[in-house]
Amino acid sequence: MIILAGTPIGNAGDASPRLIELLENAEIVAAEDTRNTLHLFDVLGIENRPRMISMHEYNERERIDELLDLARDHDVVVVTDAGMPTISDPGFQLGAAAREAGVTVTSVPGPTAVLTALAVSGLPTDRFSFEGFVPRRPGERTRLWRALADEQRTMIFYESPHRVAEALASMIEVFGADRAASVSRELTKRFEHTERGSLGHLAEWAAEGVRGEVVIVIAGAPARIESPDDHVDAVLALVAEGRRLKEASAEVAERTGVSRKALYDLALQRRAER
């Protein structure tokens, strides 16, 4: 089987007993960077030296057949440099291929910067979306912000430290300077810091320079209050098709949550104006 194993995102003390036991007994480990994984073994006091296979974003597809063949008869542990495999890290393509091939995939859960940053952000955690890395090109960034302009869930992004100020400034153009957000850096490490405030404040803060691995968390857009004006045309369109005004108002009200009476009265007014 394939075992997706979460590794510490900064503090080696976050390695779970299950992870340590797994690595102590592993025969085959597919690692994003074998040098970093061997260093983790040393830090955790693990003397086991399993067969190491390099699997990163540039060669994952090439490794799939080899790893699936091994996983049919052996446990293949998959680790990345930090956090959970497949979460903006290698492992997704392998996992998808394993599903198609009927190879079992399981996990030894561990830390992830996504949930850690969300938890300390002070922003709503009941509904959220992880959007991965912020696009590097300005045009792609702007298109992404516009696509998310009405997103009501809290949004989480990874970003390179030297592009944080630029990313925040571009967010302001679409989300507005007053949108609540946070920037977390060096999570679980000695110099961990989370700056909270409006996007305007964070852009000014980041202009001085940000170091370390960064996660940006942004509050979702406020819920839009539906107005009868937004849906009265739908009522009139149904009436034009032969529906009674009362029935058309009730149908649109049920679909949108707008008051049936308000739609009915506004539709009567619009018809009188014509």
N, C-alpha and C positions, 0 to 999 in steps of 0.2 A: 504494500500500500504506500501511498504518498502521505507524509505527515507535514503539514504546514506549521512551523514552530515560530512563535513570537519571541523575539529577543529584546533586551533592554533598549530603550530609545536614548539612554544617556547614562543612567545610574545602574551599574552592574548589579547592585543589590536588589534590583527589581526582577532579576531572573528567578523564575518560579522553581520550586523543588522538582516539579514535573519536567521542566526544561532541562535542568541539570541532570536528572536521571536519564532522560532521553539521550542527551549528548554523550553521557558516560558510556552508554551501551550501543550507540549508533554504529552501524557498519558502513553506511553510505550517507554522505551529506552533500546536497547540492547547495552551493553557497554563492551569494552575489559577488563576494570578494573573499577568496579563500584565506588571504592573509589576515583580513579583519576577523574572520571566523576563528582562525587559529589563535589570534590574540585574545578573543573572548574565552576560548578554552583555557588559556593560561590564567586569565584574570579570575575565572571561576574555579581554578584548581583542578581542571579536568585533564587527566593524563591520557585518556583514550585518543588514538590517532586514526580515525576512520578514513576510508577512501573519500577524498574530496574531489568534487566535480564542479567546475566553475559554471555558473549559470546566471547571466546578467541580461540587461535589456537588449544587448546587441547580439547575443547568441542563443537566447532562450528557445527560439523556434528550432534551431539546429540541434538542440539537446533533447528535444521532446521524445523522439523515437528511442534513444538510448535509455533515457530515464524511465519511460513507460515499460520497456523490456525488463529493466532491473526491478521495477516496482511490482511486477507480476509474481516475483519469487522472494523479494526482500522488502524491508521497510526502507524507504528513501526519505530522509529528513530534508526538508527545504527551509533554508534560513536566508534572511537578508541582513544587511549591515545593521539595521535597526528597525524594530517594530514588526508588524505582521506581514508576511509575504502576501502578494497580490494587491495590497492597498497602496497604489501608486508605487509599486515595487514589483520585481520579477515574481512569477508564480502563477499569474492569471492564465497565460496561454497553456501552461502545463496542466493546470487544474481543469481547464475546459477540454483539453485533449483527453485527459484521464476519464472525464465523464463520458465522452463519446466512445472510449475504448473499454469502458466497464471496469476501470481500475479504481479501487476504493481510495477516496481522499478524506482525510480527517485532520484534526488540528490539535496542537497544544497551545492554547491561547496565551497571548502576552500583551504587553503594553502597545499602545498605538498613539501617535501624536494627535491624531484626529480627535479622539474622544477626550484625551487629556486636556487639550487646548479648549475644547468646548466646555468641559467641566469647570475650568477656572476662569472662563470668560465673563461670567456674570450675565450671560445672555440666555434666552429661552432654550431649554434642552429637550422639550417634549416632541418637537418636530424639527428636523434639520437635514441638510443635504451636504455631502462632501463633493466638491467640484474639482478636486485634484490640483495640479499645479497651474498657477496663473500663466496664460499664454505670454510668450516673450514679445511678440510683435504688437505694436500699438493698435493696429487695425483689428487684430484678432481679439485683443483685450476688450476693446470698445464693443465689438459685436457680442461678446460674452456678457458684458455688463447689461447691455440692452435686452438680451434674452432673459436675464434674471431680474429685470427692473421691477416686475410685479411679484416675484417670488416671496411668499410670506413665511417660509421656513428660515431658520437661522442657517447661514451659509459658511462653509469652512473651506479654506484654500491653503495650499502650500506655496511658498514663495522663496526665492533666493534672497539672502540678506541685502545684496547690493542693488536689488530692484524693488525693495519694499516701498521706498518713498515714491517712486514713479508709479507703482501699482496703486497706492492709496490715492495719489493725485488724480489718476484716471477714474477711480471709483467715484470720486466726488462729482465728476462731470455728469454721471448718470444717477447715482444714489443720493446725492446731495451731501453737503458738509455736515449736516446734523445727524446723519444716520449713526446709531450706536454701533460700536465695533471694539475689537481688542486685537492686540498683536502679542503673541507669546514667542519667546525665544529661549533656546537652551533648556527646554523642558526637562525636568528631573536632574539637571546638572547643577554645579556649584553656583553658577551665575544666572540661574533661571530668573526670568522676569516677564511679567505680563503687564502691558500698558493698556489701560482701558479708557474709553471716552468716545467722543464723536470722531467721525472720519477726518474732520477738519483738524481736530487736536492731534490725532495720530499722524497725519501727514506732516504737521509741523515738528512733532517729536522725531519722526523717522528721518527728516531732512538732515539731522545732525549725524546720521549714520547708524546702522543697525548691524550687530554682529551675531553670528550663530545661526542655527537652523530656525526657521521662522514658520509660524502658523498664523494666518489671519482669520478671524471669526467676525462675521457681519450679521447684524440683526436683520430679520426679514422685513419686507415692506409691510406697512400697516394694512389691515384688512380694508378692502374697498367697500364703502357703504353704497349699496345698490339704490338707485333712484328710479322713480317711475319714468322720468324723462329718458332714461337709458333704454327702456323696453316698450314704450308705448307704440313705437313703429311696428314691433312684432305683433302687438294686439291688432293694430289696424290692418296688417298684412293678412292675418287670419280672417278678419271680418271681410276683407276684399275677396277672399276665397269662398265666402258664403257662410261663415260661422256667425252665430249670434254674438253680439258684443259681450254679453254676460259670460258666455262659455269661453270666448277667446281671452277675456281678462282673467278668468279662473285658471286656465291652462298656463298662461304666461306667469301668473303669480306663483303657481305651484313649482314651476321650473326655476324661477329666479329668487323666490323668497320675498318679492316686493308685494306690498299690500294690494289685494284684489280690488278693493274699493278705490284706492288711489289710481290704479291703472284704468279702471272703468270711468272714473270722473275725468281723468286727463284725456282719455280717448274721446269722450263726448265733447270735451272742449275743443280738441283738435278738429273733430268733424264739423263742429259749428263754425270754426274759423275758415274752413274750406268753403 
